[in-house]
Amino acid sequence: MKDGDNTQGEGDEDEAYKGALFTLFGATLKFALRFRWMTMASMLALLVAAVVAFGHVKQSFFPPSNTPMFYVDMWMPEGTDIRETMRQTEQVEQFIRQQDNVAFVTASVGQGLQRFALTYQPEKSYEAYAQLQVRTTDRDNMFVLLHHLDETLSARFALPTFQFKLMEFGPSPASKIEARISGPDPQVLRDLATQVENILLTDPGARNVRHDWRERTKVLVPQFNETKARRLGISKEDLSQTLQMAYGGSTIGVLRDGTQMLPIIARLPENERVDFNSVQNLKLWSPVQQAYVPIEQVIDGIDLAWEEPLVQRRDRKRTLTVLADHNVLGDETAASLFARVKPLVEALPLPPGYSLSWGGEYESSKDAQESMMSSMPMGYLLMFVITIFLFNSVKKSLVIWATVPLSIIGVAIGLLVTNVPFSFTALLGLLSLSGMILKNGIVLLDQINIELEQGKAPYDAIVHSAISRVRPVSMAALTTILGMIPLVFDAFFDSLAITIMAGLGFATVLTLIVVPVLFALFFNVKAPTGDATV
């Protein structure tokens, strides 16, 4: 009676897998098992093709924020007075406010905005710099406004240069591409920077090409005669303080106005400060003669010279950084532009004592990946050890782990079809896929063990286990894929969603075939000469 019940139960179970889907899958599986080496060669060819195709996927670090907000960096010629920068900023701000779909515009002159977010990096203090923050009614209108401003701002305001930046969740360097040139001689640094800029300017995808030392400025340099000054007891510091008080102003006191402390500045009237001949009327106090002497007694004249207004240093070395951006309004990413110009820039010959290093998005992405990859091997090793303990077999663990790389096939196809860049969030999605695929393999391999313990022939156990696990494995993957659909339309999470959906979808189908084939190969399970029945 008991044997009869078992026979009837197995018959009912077999009837449940007589549908068209199970029949088609069963026939495909039996074909793959019969031609197992051809199947594995096909999988390997698919994997190699996917890796090659992955090289054509657009790369980026972090996608821009969903917030309909962007920045307009305005640079006046170096040496521009901050009051002139302020007047120009007011005109630009008024022009932007007149555009459609503008919610608000705010501006900061002389430096970047206050750091209102961790990922926002404000610009340092420069008299010739201003930054405008523009918010639109929605994200679509933001790009329409950006296209309009890109076409009209430079034509309407010829003096300043403009740089557009989108608000980002990730690190926001000064520019996406930064080539840092370090060395002792400022002139050599500028010559090398000119060569790098020429390479960037020849690329049609490069925008906002410049360097952080800006333009040289003209300065009036008094030729100090130390011999004459020493006889009068006058030092170079005395001359500098006198010129500073006359033309720049010196603080001689503080005026308290309620809770504010206002400095009292002593300097010449404006009409005398802008008159070059007024320098002849300046006098210096001579401790030797106990009287004021004309400034002409300690200087031999005043020369007009070029000066480096900004000298940036990195690790105590003079470092000039060439900056460039990709077109934020186009489809190309900064990584694509960087991949084109990097070998050309690195091919430039550098004199002894000079070095080239890369910053920008490349440096941020490299640091983030190195930080993550340093702990990843230990995590994967722990996962592999757990699977060994779970099945008490190294071979079975290798069967499961051999299916993990198959996710790359789906990821490459999904990103290429949707034209979505592979960002840092997509990398996190790719890493999370390994756990999902391992789960599918564990479910399938565990069912094979159960079938073998029940006394079935190894081949029949493999086939029946794979067919019986089609529905639960597919449904688990399908629920995950459907849950990712809302994120596809999110600008920040779209790459992560597509990576998981495409990778899990393809890997699930391939896992149901590859795990049985690998199990048959590892344990030398032969297919019967005739058709196997399940």
C-alpha positions as CSV (number, residue, x, y, z in Angstrom):
1,M,0.0,0.0,0.0
2,K,2.9,2.3,0.9
3,D,4.7,1.6,-2.4
4,G,1.5,2.3,-4.3
5,D,1.1,5.7,-2.7
6,N,4.7,6.6,-3.5
7,T,4.1,5.6,-7.1
8,Q,1.0,7.6,-7.3
9,G,2.7,10.7,-5.8
10,E,5.5,10.6,-8.3
11,G,3.0,10.3,-11.1
12,D,1.1,13.4,-9.9
13,E,4.4,15.3,-9.6
14,D,5.4,14.3,-13.1
15,E,2.0,15.5,-14.4
16,A,2.7,18.9,-13.0
17,Y,5.7,19.3,-15.3
18,K,4.0,18.4,-18.6
19,G,3.3,22.0,-19.6
20,A,4.8,23.6,-22.8
21,L,7.4,25.6,-20.8
22,F,8.6,22.6,-18.9
23,T,8.7,20.4,-22.0
24,L,10.7,23.0,-23.9
25,F,13.1,23.5,-21.0
26,G,13.5,19.8,-20.5
27,A,14.3,19.2,-24.2
28,T,16.9,22.1,-24.1
29,L,18.4,20.8,-20.9
30,K,18.8,17.3,-22.3
31,F,20.4,18.6,-25.4
32,A,22.8,20.7,-23.3
33,L,23.7,17.7,-21.2
34,R,24.2,15.4,-24.2
35,F,26.5,18.1,-25.8
36,R,28.0,19.4,-22.6
37,W,31.4,20.4,-23.9
38,M,29.7,22.4,-26.8
39,T,27.4,24.0,-24.2
40,M,30.3,25.1,-22.0
41,A,32.2,26.4,-25.0
42,S,29.2,28.4,-26.1
43,M,28.8,29.9,-22.6
44,L,32.5,30.7,-22.6
45,A,32.2,32.4,-26.0
46,L,29.2,34.4,-24.8
47,L,31.1,35.5,-21.7
48,V,34.2,36.6,-23.7
49,A,31.9,38.5,-26.2
50,A,30.2,40.2,-23.2
51,V,33.5,41.3,-21.7
52,V,34.5,42.7,-25.1
53,A,31.2,44.4,-25.5
54,F,31.5,45.8,-22.0
55,G,34.4,47.9,-23.3
56,H,31.9,49.8,-25.4
57,V,29.6,50.6,-22.5
58,K,29.8,54.3,-21.4
59,Q,31.5,54.8,-18.0
60,S,30.8,57.4,-15.4
61,F,31.5,57.8,-11.6
62,F,28.3,59.2,-10.1
63,P,25.2,60.2,-12.1
64,P,23.8,63.8,-11.6
65,S,21.2,64.5,-8.9
66,N,17.5,64.4,-9.6
67,T,17.2,67.9,-8.1
68,P,16.5,70.4,-11.0
69,M,19.3,72.7,-10.0
70,F,22.6,73.6,-11.6
71,Y,25.5,76.0,-11.2
72,V,27.0,78.6,-13.5
73,D,30.6,79.4,-12.7
74,M,31.6,82.8,-14.1
75,W,35.3,83.8,-14.4
76,M,36.3,87.3,-15.3
77,P,39.9,88.0,-16.6
78,E,42.4,87.6,-13.8
79,G,43.1,90.9,-12.1
80,T,39.5,92.1,-12.4
81,D,38.4,94.2,-9.4
82,I,35.8,92.4,-7.3
83,R,33.5,95.4,-7.7
84,E,33.5,94.9,-11.5
85,T,32.9,91.2,-11.0
86,M,29.9,92.1,-8.8
87,R,28.4,94.4,-11.4
88,Q,28.8,91.8,-14.2
89,T,27.3,89.1,-11.9
90,E,24.2,91.3,-11.3
91,Q,23.7,91.6,-15.0
92,V,24.0,87.9,-15.6
93,E,21.7,87.1,-12.7
94,Q,19.1,89.5,-14.0
95,F,19.3,87.9,-17.5
96,I,18.8,84.4,-16.1
97,R,15.9,85.5,-13.9
98,Q,14.1,86.7,-17.1
99,Q,14.1,83.2,-18.6
100,D,11.1,80.8,-18.5
101,N,10.7,78.1,-15.8
102,V,13.3,79.6,-13.4
103,A,12.3,79.1,-9.8
104,F,15.1,81.1,-8.2
105,V,18.6,82.4,-8.8
106,T,21.2,83.1,-6.1
107,A,24.8,84.3,-6.6
108,S,28.0,84.4,-4.6
109,V,30.8,86.8,-5.7
110,G,34.4,86.2,-4.8
111,Q,34.0,82.6,-3.8
112,G,31.7,79.6,-4.0
113,L,28.4,79.2,-2.2
114,Q,28.3,78.1,1.4
115,R,28.8,74.3,1.7
116,F,25.1,73.2,2.0
117,A,25.8,69.6,1.1
118,L,28.7,67.2,1.8
119,T,29.3,66.5,-1.9
120,Y,29.4,70.2,-2.8
121,Q,33.0,71.6,-2.9
122,P,32.9,75.4,-2.9
123,E,35.5,77.3,-5.0
124,K,38.2,79.2,-3.2
125,S,38.3,83.0,-2.9
126,Y,39.1,84.8,-6.2
127,E,38.2,88.4,-7.0
128,A,37.4,87.5,-10.6
129,Y,35.1,84.6,-9.7
130,A,31.4,84.3,-9.1
131,Q,29.0,81.4,-8.9
132,L,25.3,81.4,-9.6
133,Q,22.9,78.7,-8.4
134,V,19.8,78.3,-10.6
135,R,16.8,76.1,-9.8
136,T,14.1,75.4,-12.4
137,T,10.6,74.1,-12.1
138,D,11.5,70.5,-13.1
139,R,14.3,68.4,-14.5
140,D,13.2,68.5,-18.1
141,N,12.9,72.3,-18.1
142,M,16.4,72.5,-16.5
143,F,18.0,71.0,-19.6
144,V,16.0,73.2,-21.9
145,L,17.2,76.2,-20.0
146,L,20.8,74.9,-20.0
147,H,20.8,74.6,-23.8
148,H,19.4,78.1,-24.1
149,L,22.0,79.6,-21.7
150,D,24.8,77.7,-23.4
151,E,23.9,79.4,-26.7
152,T,23.2,82.9,-25.4
153,L,25.3,83.7,-22.3
154,S,28.7,83.8,-24.1
155,A,27.2,85.8,-27.0
156,R,25.5,88.4,-24.7
157,F,28.4,88.7,-22.2
158,A,31.7,88.7,-24.0
159,L,34.1,89.5,-21.1
160,P,33.5,86.5,-18.7
161,T,33.7,82.8,-19.4
162,F,31.0,80.5,-18.2
163,Q,31.1,76.9,-16.9
164,F,27.9,74.9,-16.3
165,K,27.8,72.2,-13.6
166,L,25.0,69.8,-12.6
167,M,24.3,69.1,-9.0
168,E,25.7,65.7,-8.2
169,F,25.4,63.2,-5.4
170,G,29.1,62.1,-5.6
171,P,32.3,64.0,-5.3
172,S,32.4,67.2,-7.2
173,P,35.9,68.3,-8.2
174,A,36.7,71.6,-9.9
175,S,36.5,69.8,-13.3
176,K,35.9,66.2,-14.5
177,I,39.3,66.0,-16.1
178,E,42.3,67.4,-14.2
179,A,45.9,67.0,-15.5
180,R,48.4,68.1,-12.7
181,I,51.8,69.1,-13.8
182,S,54.4,69.6,-11.0
183,G,57.9,71.1,-11.3
184,P,60.1,74.0,-10.2
185,D,59.9,76.5,-13.0
186,P,56.6,78.4,-13.5
187,Q,57.4,79.2,-17.2
188,V,58.1,75.6,-18.0
189,L,54.9,74.6,-16.3
190,R,53.0,77.1,-18.4
191,D,54.6,75.8,-21.6
192,L,53.6,72.2,-20.7
193,A,50.1,73.3,-19.8
194,T,49.8,75.0,-23.2
195,Q,50.6,71.6,-24.9
196,V,48.1,69.8,-22.8
197,E,45.4,72.5,-23.5
198,N,46.1,72.2,-27.2
199,I,45.4,68.4,-27.1
200,L,42.2,69.0,-25.2
201,L,41.1,71.8,-27.5
202,T,41.5,69.6,-30.6
203,D,39.0,67.1,-29.1
204,P,35.4,68.2,-30.0
205,G,34.1,66.8,-26.8
206,A,36.2,68.9,-24.5
207,R,34.7,72.0,-22.9
208,N,35.9,74.7,-20.5
209,V,39.6,74.1,-21.1
210,R,41.7,76.2,-18.8
211,H,44.2,76.0,-16.0
212,D,44.2,77.1,-12.4
213,W,47.1,79.5,-12.5
214,R,44.9,81.8,-14.7
215,E,46.4,84.7,-16.7
216,R,49.4,86.6,-15.7
217,T,48.7,90.1,-14.5
218,K,50.6,93.4,-15.0
219,V,52.1,95.0,-11.9
220,L,54.1,98.1,-11.2
221,V,57.4,97.2,-9.5
222,P,59.4,99.9,-7.8
223,Q,63.2,99.4,-8.3
224,F,64.4,99.6,-4.7
225,N,67.9,101.0,-4.2
226,E,69.2,99.4,-1.1
227,T,72.4,101.5,-0.9
228,K,70.5,104.8,-0.9
229,A,67.8,103.4,1.5
230,R,70.4,102.1,4.0
231,R,71.9,105.6,4.3
232,L,68.4,107.0,5.2
233,G,67.6,104.1,7.5
234,I,64.7,103.0,5.3
235,S,63.9,99.3,4.6
236,K,62.0,97.6,1.9
237,E,59.2,96.9,4.4
238,D,58.8,100.6,5.0
239,L,58.4,101.2,1.2
240,S,55.8,98.3,1.0
241,Q,53.8,99.7,3.9
242,T,53.7,103.2,2.4
243,L,52.6,102.0,-1.0
244,Q,50.0,99.7,0.6
245,M,48.5,102.5,2.6
246,A,48.5,104.9,-0.3
247,Y,46.9,102.7,-2.9
248,G,45.4,99.7,-1.1
249,G,44.6,101.1,2.3
250,S,45.8,100.2,5.8
251,T,43.6,99.5,8.8
252,I,44.2,102.2,11.5
253,G,41.3,101.4,13.8
254,V,37.9,99.8,14.2
255,L,34.5,101.4,14.5
256,R,31.8,99.6,16.5
257,D,28.3,99.9,14.9
258,G,26.0,98.0,17.2
259,T,27.1,94.3,17.0
260,Q,29.3,94.9,13.9
261,M,33.0,95.9,13.9
262,L,33.8,98.1,10.9
263,P,37.5,98.7,10.0
264,I,38.8,102.2,9.5
265,I,40.9,102.3,6.4
266,A,43.4,105.1,5.6
267,R,44.3,105.6,1.9
268,L,44.6,108.3,-0.8
269,P,41.4,109.7,-2.4
270,E,40.2,107.7,-5.4
271,N,41.3,110.3,-8.0
272,E,44.9,110.1,-6.6
273,R,44.9,106.3,-6.4
274,V,44.3,105.9,-10.1
275,D,46.8,108.6,-11.0
276,F,50.3,107.2,-11.7
277,N,52.0,110.5,-11.1
278,S,50.8,110.6,-7.5
279,V,53.6,108.2,-6.6
280,Q,56.0,111.1,-6.9
281,N,54.3,112.9,-4.1
282,L,54.7,110.1,-1.6
283,K,57.2,110.5,1.2
284,L,58.9,108.0,3.6
285,W,60.0,108.7,7.2
286,S,63.8,108.6,7.5
287,P,64.9,107.7,11.1
288,V,68.4,109.0,10.2
289,Q,67.3,112.4,9.1
290,Q,64.3,112.5,11.4
291,A,62.2,113.8,8.5
292,Y,60.1,112.7,5.6
293,V,62.0,112.2,2.3
294,P,60.5,111.8,-1.2
295,I,60.1,108.2,-2.3
296,E,62.2,108.9,-5.3
297,Q,65.3,109.0,-3.1
298,V,65.1,105.3,-2.4
299,I,63.9,104.0,-5.8
300,D,65.5,104.2,-9.2
301,G,62.2,104.0,-11.1
302,I,59.1,101.9,-11.6
303,D,58.9,99.1,-14.1
304,L,55.9,97.4,-15.6
305,A,56.2,93.6,-15.2
306,W,54.2,90.4,-15.5
307,E,53.4,88.5,-12.3
308,E,52.0,85.1,-11.5
309,P,48.9,86.0,-9.5
310,L,48.2,82.4,-8.5
311,V,50.8,79.8,-7.7
312,Q,49.2,76.6,-6.6
313,R,51.2,73.9,-4.7
314,R,50.6,70.2,-4.0
315,D,52.7,68.3,-1.6
316,R,54.9,71.5,-1.4
317,K,55.6,71.4,-5.1
318,R,54.5,74.0,-7.7
319,T,51.6,72.3,-9.4
320,L,49.7,73.7,-12.4
321,T,46.4,71.9,-13.1
322,V,44.9,71.9,-16.6
323,L,41.1,71.6,-16.3
324,A,38.5,70.4,-18.8
325,D,34.9,69.1,-18.8
326,H,32.8,67.0,-21.1
327,N,29.6,68.5,-22.6
328,V,27.1,68.0,-19.8
329,L,24.3,68.6,-22.3
330,G,25.5,65.7,-24.6
331,D,25.4,61.9,-24.3
332,E,29.1,61.5,-23.8
333,T,30.5,61.0,-20.4
334,A,33.7,62.4,-18.8
335,A,35.2,58.9,-18.8
336,S,34.9,58.6,-22.6
337,L,36.6,61.9,-23.1
338,F,39.3,61.0,-20.6
339,A,40.0,57.7,-22.3
340,R,40.7,59.6,-25.6
341,V,43.0,62.3,-24.3
342,K,44.8,60.4,-21.6
343,P,47.3,58.5,-23.9
344,L,47.9,61.7,-25.9
345,V,48.7,63.8,-22.8
346,E,50.9,61.1,-21.3
347,A,52.9,60.8,-24.6
348,L,54.2,64.4,-24.1
349,P,57.9,64.5,-23.1
350,L,58.5,66.0,-19.7
351,P,61.8,67.6,-18.7
352,P,63.7,66.1,-15.8
353,G,62.2,67.1,-12.5
354,Y,58.6,67.4,-13.8
355,S,55.8,64.9,-13.3
356,L,52.2,64.4,-14.5
357,S,49.4,63.0,-12.4
358,W,45.6,62.9,-12.9
359,G,42.8,64.2,-10.7
360,G,39.2,65.0,-11.2
361,E,36.6,62.2,-11.7
362,Y,39.4,59.7,-12.5
363,E,41.1,60.1,-9.2
364,S,37.8,60.1,-7.2
365,S,36.6,56.9,-9.0
366,K,40.0,55.2,-8.5
367,D,40.1,56.0,-4.8
368,A,36.5,54.7,-4.3
369,Q,37.1,51.5,-6.2
370,E,40.4,50.8,-4.4
371,S,38.7,51.3,-1.1
372,M,35.9,48.9,-2.0
373,M,38.1,46.3,-3.7
374,S,40.4,46.1,-0.7
375,S,37.7,44.4,1.4
376,M,36.0,42.5,-1.4
377,P,38.3,39.5,-1.6
378,M,37.8,38.7,2.1
379,G,34.0,38.9,1.6
380,Y,34.0,36.6,-1.4
381,L,36.3,34.2,0.4
382,L,33.9,34.0,3.4
383,M,31.0,33.4,1.0
384,F,32.9,30.6,-0.7
385,V,33.8,29.0,2.6
386,I,30.1,29.1,3.7
387,T,29.1,27.3,0.5
388,I,31.7,24.6,1.2
389,F,30.3,24.1,4.7
390,L,26.8,24.1,3.3
391,F,27.4,21.2,0.8
392,N,30.5,19.7,2.5
393,S,32.1,19.6,-1.0
394,V,34.5,21.8,-2.8
395,K,33.4,20.5,-6.2
396,K,29.7,21.5,-5.6
397,S,30.8,24.9,-4.4
398,L,32.8,25.4,-7.6
399,V,29.8,24.4,-9.6
400,I,27.7,27.2,-8.0
401,W,30.5,29.9,-8.2
402,A,31.2,29.2,-11.8
403,T,27.8,30.7,-12.7
404,V,28.5,34.1,-11.1
405,P,30.4,35.6,-14.1
406,L,27.4,34.8,-16.3
407,S,25.7,37.9,-15.0
408,I,28.2,40.1,-17.1
409,I,26.5,38.8,-20.2
410,G,23.1,40.3,-19.3
411,V,24.7,43.5,-17.8
412,A,26.6,44.3,-21.0
413,I,23.5,43.7,-23.2
414,G,21.2,45.7,-20.9
415,L,23.5,48.8,-20.6
416,L,24.3,48.8,-24.4
417,V,20.7,48.5,-25.4
418,T,19.5,51.3,-23.0
419,N,22.7,53.5,-23.6
420,V,23.0,54.0,-19.8
421,P,26.5,54.5,-18.4
422,F,28.1,52.0,-16.0
423,S,28.4,54.2,-12.9
424,F,29.4,53.5,-9.3
425,T,25.8,52.6,-8.4
426,A,25.8,50.1,-11.3
427,L,29.0,48.6,-9.8
428,L,27.2,48.1,-6.5
429,G,24.4,46.4,-8.4
430,L,26.8,44.1,-10.2
431,L,28.3,43.0,-6.9
432,S,24.9,42.4,-5.4
433,L,24.1,40.1,-8.4
434,S,26.6,37.6,-7.2
435,G,24.5,36.9,-4.1
436,M,21.3,36.5,-6.1
437,I,22.9,34.1,-8.6
438,L,24.5,32.1,-5.8
439,K,21.1,31.7,-4.2
440,N,19.6,30.3,-7.4
441,G,22.5,27.9,-7.7
442,I,22.2,26.8,-4.1
443,V,18.4,26.1,-4.6
444,L,19.1,24.0,-7.7
445,L,22.0,22.1,-6.3
446,D,20.2,21.4,-3.0
447,Q,17.4,19.8,-5.0
448,I,19.8,17.6,-6.9
449,N,21.2,16.4,-3.6
450,I,17.7,15.6,-2.4
451,E,16.9,13.6,-5.6
452,L,20.1,11.7,-5.2
453,E,19.4,10.8,-1.6
454,Q,16.0,9.4,-2.7
455,G,17.8,6.9,-4.8
456,K,17.3,8.3,-8.3
457,A,19.9,7.8,-11.0
458,P,22.3,10.8,-11.2
459,Y,21.2,11.8,-14.7
460,D,17.5,11.6,-13.9
461,A,18.1,13.5,-10.6
462,I,19.9,16.3,-12.5
463,V,17.1,16.6,-15.1
464,H,14.2,16.3,-12.7
465,S,15.7,18.8,-10.2
466,A,16.3,21.4,-12.9
467,I,12.8,21.1,-14.3
468,S,11.2,21.1,-10.8
469,R,13.1,24.3,-9.9
470,V,12.3,26.3,-13.0
471,R,9.2,27.8,-11.4
472,P,10.6,28.9,-8.0
473,V,13.9,30.1,-9.3
474,S,12.2,32.0,-12.2
475,M,9.5,33.5,-9.9
476,A,12.1,34.7,-7.4
477,A,14.1,36.4,-10.2
478,L,11.0,37.8,-11.8
479,T,9.8,39.5,-8.5
480,T,13.2,41.1,-8.1
481,I,13.2,42.3,-11.7
482,L,9.6,43.7,-11.4
483,G,10.6,45.5,-8.1
484,M,13.4,47.3,-10.0
485,I,11.1,48.8,-12.6
486,P,10.3,52.0,-10.7
487,L,14.0,52.7,-10.4
488,V,14.6,52.6,-14.1
489,F,13.0,56.0,-14.5
490,D,15.2,57.5,-11.7
491,A,18.2,59.5,-12.9
492,F,20.3,58.3,-10.0
493,F,19.3,54.6,-9.7
494,D,18.6,53.8,-13.4
495,S,22.0,52.2,-14.0
496,L,21.7,50.1,-10.8
497,A,18.2,48.9,-11.8
498,I,19.2,48.0,-15.4
499,T,22.3,46.2,-14.1
500,I,20.3,44.0,-11.7
501,M,17.3,43.5,-14.1
502,A,19.4,42.5,-17.2
503,G,22.1,40.6,-15.3
504,L,19.7,38.6,-13.1
505,G,17.3,37.9,-16.0
506,F,20.0,36.4,-18.3
507,A,21.9,34.8,-15.5
508,T,18.8,33.0,-14.1
509,V,18.1,31.4,-17.5
510,L,21.7,30.4,-18.0
511,T,22.1,29.1,-14.5
512,L,19.3,26.6,-15.0
513,I,21.3,25.2,-17.8
514,V,24.9,25.7,-16.7
515,V,24.6,24.3,-13.1
516,P,23.3,20.9,-14.3
517,V,25.9,20.7,-17.1
518,L,28.7,21.6,-14.7
519,F,27.5,19.1,-12.2
520,A,27.5,16.4,-14.9
521,L,31.0,17.4,-15.9
522,F,32.4,17.6,-12.4
523,F,30.9,14.3,-11.3
524,N,31.2,12.5,-14.6
525,V,27.5,11.9,-15.0
526,K,26.9,10.3,-18.4
527,A,23.7,10.9,-20.5
528,P,21.8,7.7,-21.4
529,T,22.0,6.6,-25.0
530,G,18.2,6.8,-25.4
531,D,15.8,9.5,-24.4
532,A,15.6,9.9,-20.6
533,T,12.1,10.1,-19.0
534,V,11.3,12.2,-16.1
